[in-house]
């Protein structure tokens, strides 16, 4: 255990490891990452791995577009194949309200420079004849959306950061953050004490608890979300398919397995990671209606993870007013994996150079909630 560090990052998921990588890439020495379990053991390793740019809020579109540019060069820049595949995202509209909403979103996304278009139902039927599209009115499609393996991406950032000199301590829990006269002076861990003046909260589902260690109240709550994966089949599905109206998403992995999930509007805030029979029953009854070939496919594994939600379902990337150099990248609301490259790059630039250079994140500060916000609606 190092006794001193320039920066301590709390959280060994995709956000924490991406920040560590970009800090080292931008010349910051003595970077330490603390993970209380193993790398990607939290929300990152339990997510669906989707990477999309089709959002209802401009800031999420901009962050996602920057992330996609970084994902496209990931293997060259970071040094590992993460099963990144640009198979697109297909968003299905089932109601007149959704049609208007999707059309408005596509107009905004195209203004931001995104290659996205509206597909008539007949086009979707020609492209995906194995889907039951009864009730679909139209769809939106972005060919540069895609998916990757969240575990591999986290390990890639971590190993690259370590090669450049960062220290990553797994099975090492941050148990306290010491503050004196409004300045961080150190972090107490389960394996010793680290003197530091900069701490980054990238703790995902436990962001609120880590914030309170430094005396900072964060408006985040965590909710259980569940996923299952099937046995592998022949590859037939390139895009990740989403329906907000019918509350599902599904994609096929590189190895042929289908990963799918849904949200639960009745789920209370908690740190519950236990999967439920109710979810399994609902999904196995629902999904064959839209994808008939799933009728006799076996489920291999079923798990749960946490969405760390912000009040507007957009990330909070800022530093505290009452504690100097306490930064946080939290509240990703289920899309932290896909935004991680852009967020890691921006926060590292902020710390090293005094401001982000590649993308403006100023409207993701915590004070926005006092002014009234527009909520991201494209969340399952």
VOGU-3710 file (C-alpha; in Angstrom, 3 decimals, decimal comma):
1> xxxxxxxxxx> 0,000/0,000/0,000  1,336/3,421/-1,013  1,485/5,859/1,894  1,038/8,869/-0,382  -0,750/9,553/-3,681  -1,493/12,548/-5,872  -4,988/11,229/-6,590  -7,079/8,477/-5,001  -9,987/7,132/-7,050  -12,639/5,234/-5,112
11> xxxxxxxxxx> -14,265/2,623/-7,351  -12,765/-0,013/-9,643  -15,459/-0,093/-12,307  -15,324/1,338/-15,812  -15,542/4,957/-14,611  -12,764/4,692/-12,025  -10,386/2,774/-14,280  -11,063/5,092/-17,253  -10,243/8,126/-15,094  -7,036/6,446/-13,919
21> xxxxxxxxxx> -6,012/5,673/-17,510  -6,592/9,221/-18,738  -4,928/10,780/-15,687  -1,775/8,801/-16,406  -2,042/9,469/-20,127  -2,113/13,183/-19,331  0,934/12,967/-17,086  -0,513/12,747/-13,575  1,794/10,733/-11,317  0,981/8,655/-8,226
31> xxxxxxxxxx> -2,562/7,666/-9,222  -4,240/5,098/-6,944  -7,504/3,199/-7,513  -9,284/1,531/-4,586  -11,798/-1,268/-5,194  -13,422/-2,996/-2,236  -14,031/-6,204/-4,201  -12,571/-7,036/-7,618  -12,432/-4,952/-10,795  -15,867/-4,590/-12,458
41> xxxxxxxxxx> -17,552/-6,367/-9,538  -20,212/-3,643/-9,214  -22,560/-2,063/-11,741  -20,060/-2,296/-14,610  -19,754/-6,064/-14,583  -23,513/-6,481/-14,231  -24,597/-4,210/-17,101  -25,752/-5,141/-20,597  -22,748/-3,658/-22,374  -24,693/-1,432/-24,772
51> xxxxxxxxxx> -23,138/1,704/-26,282  -25,659/4,112/-27,775  -25,848/7,729/-28,811  -29,637/7,964/-29,208  -30,669/10,004/-26,169  -33,336/12,609/-25,506  -30,936/15,098/-23,848  -28,194/16,826/-25,850  -25,513/16,382/-23,198  -25,945/12,622/-23,174
61> xxxxxxxxxx> -25,775/12,609/-26,984  -22,544/14,645/-26,927  -20,915/12,499/-24,260  -21,936/9,308/-26,044  -20,668/10,547/-29,420  -17,296/11,389/-27,887  -17,214/7,977/-26,198  -17,917/6,216/-29,483  -14,946/7,963/-31,093  -12,794/6,675/-28,239
71> xxxxxxxxxx> -14,325/3,184/-28,394  -13,609/3,051/-32,130  -9,893/3,470/-31,368  -9,936/1,575/-28,083  -7,847/-1,434/-29,057  -5,098/0,779/-30,511  -5,149/3,381/-27,716  -5,677/1,145/-24,686  -4,243/-2,127/-25,936  -6,945/-4,785/-25,698
81> xxxxxxxxxx> -9,738/-6,279/-27,782  -12,950/-5,629/-25,802  -15,354/-7,297/-28,274  -16,458/-3,870/-29,466  -19,017/-4,222/-32,258  -20,904/-1,448/-34,022  -24,064/-3,336/-34,868  -26,301/-0,341/-34,277  -29,254/0,319/-31,976  -32,858/-0,123/-33,043
91> xxxxxxxxxx> -35,438/1,814/-31,003  -39,046/0,724/-31,579  -42,012/3,129/-31,351  -45,404/1,589/-30,534  -47,581/4,641/-29,805  -48,358/7,964/-31,489  -46,779/9,689/-28,490  -43,568/7,731/-29,012  -43,594/8,560/-32,722  -43,635/12,288/-31,969
101> xxxxxxxxxx> -41,018/11,875/-29,267  -38,697/9,845/-31,510  -39,053/12,299/-34,386  -38,147/15,175/-32,083  -35,159/13,248/-30,724  -33,848/12,345/-34,168  -34,017/15,983/-35,275  -31,956/17,020/-32,236  -29,511/14,121/-32,633  -28,956/14,967/-36,298
111> xxxxxxxxxx> -28,313/18,590/-35,301  -25,549/17,234/-33,061  -24,048/15,439/-36,074  -25,226/11,915/-35,281  -25,805/9,477/-38,137  -29,324/8,403/-37,159  -32,493/7,919/-39,200  -36,130/6,970/-38,945  -37,181/3,625/-40,386  -40,701/2,885/-41,571
121> xxxxxxxxxx> -42,199/-0,336/-40,249  -41,788/-1,952/-43,692  -38,040/-1,231/-43,621  -37,709/-2,819/-40,189  -39,602/-5,896/-41,404  -37,227/-6,292/-44,352  -34,155/-5,878/-42,159  -35,343/-8,114/-39,296  -37,823/-10,705/-40,605  -37,399/-12,880/-37,503
131> xxxxxxxxxx> -38,978/-10,255/-35,215  -42,695/-9,905/-34,465  -43,344/-6,234/-35,229  -47,065/-6,201/-34,550  -47,981/-2,764/-33,228  -44,733/-1,080/-34,287  -45,331/2,291/-35,959  -41,730/3,186/-36,803  -38,187/2,789/-35,486  -35,020/4,834/-35,216
141> xxxxxxxxxx> -31,666/3,376/-36,137  -28,084/4,512/-35,607  -25,478/2,261/-37,261  -22,556/3,536/-35,153  -24,189/2,476/-31,881  -23,093/-0,920/-30,624  -21,898/-2,923/-27,662  -18,782/-4,316/-25,980  -17,715/-6,543/-23,097  -17,798/-4,444/-19,885
151> xxxxxxxxxx> -15,389/-6,735/-17,987  -12,780/-6,629/-20,742  -13,081/-2,845/-21,088  -12,536/-2,339/-17,352  -9,579/-4,718/-17,264  -8,120/-3,001/-20,331  -8,206/0,448/-18,734  -6,837/-0,923/-15,465  -3,954/-2,842/-17,041  -3,018/0,087/-19,279
161> xxxxxxxxxx> -3,073/2,464/-16,293  -0,884/0,035/-14,332  1,590/-0,231/-17,202  1,924/3,547/-17,042  2,528/3,480/-13,292  -0,881/3,697/-11,609  -1,518/1,533/-8,547  -4,730/-0,470/-8,343  -5,650/-2,082/-5,041  -8,486/-4,606/-5,169
171> xxxxxxxxxx> -10,179/-6,075/-2,086  -9,277/-2,771/-0,438  -12,178/-0,745/0,923  -12,122/3,000/1,523  -13,487/3,327/5,034  -13,024/7,054/5,600  -11,970/10,334/3,986  -10,127/12,782/6,244  -10,826/16,482/5,748  -9,133/19,340/7,619
181> xxxxxxxxxx> -10,139/22,986/7,129  -12,075/22,090/3,991  -9,154/20,236/2,389  -8,782/16,491/1,894  -5,705/15,174/3,671  -6,056/11,411/3,316  -8,075/8,240/2,838  -8,378/5,486/5,392  -8,635/2,012/3,857  -9,077/-1,527/5,119
191> xxxxxxxxxx> -5,367/-2,063/4,413  -3,790/1,173/5,559  -3,763/4,939/5,241  -3,027/7,000/2,098  -2,102/10,658/2,334  -3,616/12,590/-0,566  -5,150/15,941/-1,389  -7,395/14,797/-4,287  -10,126/12,161/-4,124  -12,469/11,095/-6,936
201> xxxxxxxxxx> -15,748/9,394/-6,076  -16,420/6,837/-8,824  -18,199/4,422/-6,509  -21,263/3,702/-8,661  -24,075/2,287/-6,564  -22,354/3,471/-3,380  -21,692/7,041/-4,529  -23,886/8,591/-1,841  -22,128/6,681/0,946  -18,659/7,660/-0,316
211> xxxxxxxxxx> -19,778/11,275/-0,613  -20,889/11,274/3,017  -17,407/10,095/4,069  -16,175/13,519/2,976  -19,216/15,368/4,307  -20,702/15,857/0,829  -24,381/15,112/0,199  -25,013/13,721/-3,286  -28,579/13,481/-4,717  -28,195/9,908/-5,934
221> xxxxxxxxxx> -30,129/6,735/-5,204  -29,448/3,169/-6,287  -32,001/0,748/-7,713  -31,822/-2,938/-8,560  -32,005/-3,839/-12,254  -31,967/-7,406/-13,528  -30,643/-9,179/-16,623  -30,396/-12,719/-17,894  -28,397/-14,441/-20,608  -29,404/-17,374/-22,805
231> xxxxxxxxxx> -27,548/-20,236/-24,378  -25,691/-19,284/-27,585  -27,417/-19,369/-30,972  -26,300/-18,685/-34,517  -25,648/-14,960/-34,969  -28,741/-13,216/-36,362  -29,078/-9,935/-34,441  -26,631/-7,104/-35,084  -28,274/-4,169/-33,267  -29,314/-3,875/-29,657
241> xxxxxxxxxx> -33,109/-3,540/-29,738  -35,049/-1,387/-27,264  -38,726/-0,749/-26,609  -39,532/1,846/-23,959  -43,261/1,183/-24,296  -42,839/-2,566/-23,739  -39,942/-2,122/-21,341  -37,179/-4,324/-22,748  -33,780/-4,357/-24,354  -31,979/-7,272/-26,005
251> xxxxxxxxxx> -28,682/-7,856/-27,743  -26,657/-10,799/-28,985  -23,096/-11,246/-27,776  -20,053/-12,117/-29,843  -20,388/-15,735/-28,679  -24,070/-15,904/-29,702  -25,763/-15,573/-26,308  -28,724/-13,208/-25,942  -28,610/-10,703/-23,067  -31,868/-9,000/-22,141
261> xxxxxxxxxx> -33,412/-6,971/-19,358  -36,169/-4,625/-18,269  -36,818/-1,924/-15,676  -39,211/-2,151/-12,729  -41,137/1,014/-11,820  -42,028/-0,490/-8,430  -38,419/-1,199/-7,410  -37,501/0,715/-4,211  -34,056/2,293/-3,726  -31,639/-0,200/-2,178
271> xxxxxxxxxx> -28,363/-2,050/-2,608  -30,186/-5,291/-3,346  -28,255/-7,542/-5,750  -30,536/-10,575/-5,419  -32,259/-11,636/-8,650  -35,982/-12,403/-8,429  -38,227/-15,160/-9,812  -40,767/-12,473/-10,748  -38,313/-10,915/-13,214  -37,410/-14,278/-14,710
281> xxxxxxxxxx> -41,065/-15,227/-15,130  -42,056/-11,890/-16,680  -39,175/-11,810/-19,133  -39,419/-15,429/-20,269  -43,133/-14,932/-20,948  -42,744/-11,545/-22,628  -39,723/-11,778/-24,900  -40,866/-14,659/-27,191  -43,850/-12,478/-28,169  -41,430/-10,061/-29,846
291> xxxxxxxxxx> -38,710/-12,590/-30,757  -40,512/-15,901/-31,454  -37,266/-17,833/-31,921  -36,637/-17,460/-28,165  -39,566/-19,713/-27,247  -37,457/-22,824/-26,615  -34,129/-21,191/-25,806  -32,647/-21,959/-22,389  -31,679/-19,322/-19,832  -28,137/-19,879/-18,553
301> xxxxxxxxxx> -27,702/-17,209/-15,896  -29,679/-14,451/-14,200  -28,245/-11,609/-12,120  -28,899/-8,134/-10,734  -26,938/-4,900/-10,474  -27,479/-1,285/-9,509  -28,537/1,780/-11,479  -27,139/4,761/-9,554  -29,802/7,322/-10,438  -29,571/11,111/-10,462
311> xxxxxxxxxx> -32,708/13,308/-10,331  -32,601/13,897/-14,104  -31,085/10,529/-15,167  -27,924/12,269/-16,379  -24,504/11,953/-14,739  -23,250/14,349/-12,086  -19,650/15,306/-12,875  -18,371/18,007/-10,562  -16,311/18,794/-7,484  -17,593/19,748/-4,059
321> xxxxxxxxxx> -18,016/23,356/-2,962  -17,379/22,624/0,716  -14,412/20,240/0,320  -11,516/21,243/-1,895  -10,523/18,759/-4,613  -13,250/16,206/-3,880  -14,454/15,239/-7,363  -17,303/12,947/-8,300  -18,494/11,166/-11,439  -21,726/9,542/-10,283
331> xxxxxxxxxx> -25,435/9,111/-10,991  -25,030/7,584/-14,443  -28,545/6,121/-14,303  -27,749/2,932/-16,181  -25,492/4,342/-18,892  -22,134/4,697/-17,172  -20,441/2,026/-19,279  -21,203/3,701/-22,582  -20,191/7,183/-21,370  -17,055/6,114/-19,481
341> xxxxxxxxxx> -14,385/6,953/-22,092  -15,613/10,534/-22,543  -16,143/11,038/-18,809  -12,747/9,592/-17,883  -11,039/11,793/-20,445  -12,920/14,954/-19,422  -12,436/14,558/-15,668  -8,736/13,764/-16,089  -8,263/16,873/-18,231  -10,114/18,952/-15,646
351> xxxxxxxxxx> -7,781/17,798/-12,881  -4,562/18,083/-14,897  -5,240/21,195/-16,982  -7,892/23,021/-14,984  -10,692/22,341/-17,490  -11,852/19,619/-19,907  -10,412/20,213/-23,364  -12,293/17,754/-25,628  -15,869/18,242/-24,384  -17,716/20,764/-22,219
361> xxxxxxxxxx> -19,294/19,114/-19,158  -20,181/22,316/-17,296  -23,934/21,636/-17,472  -23,483/18,369/-15,554  -22,586/20,131/-12,299  -24,509/19,417/-9,143  -25,961/22,934/-8,851  -28,177/22,327/-11,911  -30,797/20,650/-9,738  -31,533/23,909/-7,905
371> xxxxxxxxxx> -32,409/25,567/-11,221  -34,790/22,927/-12,564  -33,768/20,243/-15,035  -34,968/18,346/-18,086  -35,008/14,614/-17,426  -33,458/12,053/-19,771  -36,361/9,933/-20,971  -34,594/7,223/-22,988  -33,887/4,946/-20,015  -35,096/1,356/-19,580
//
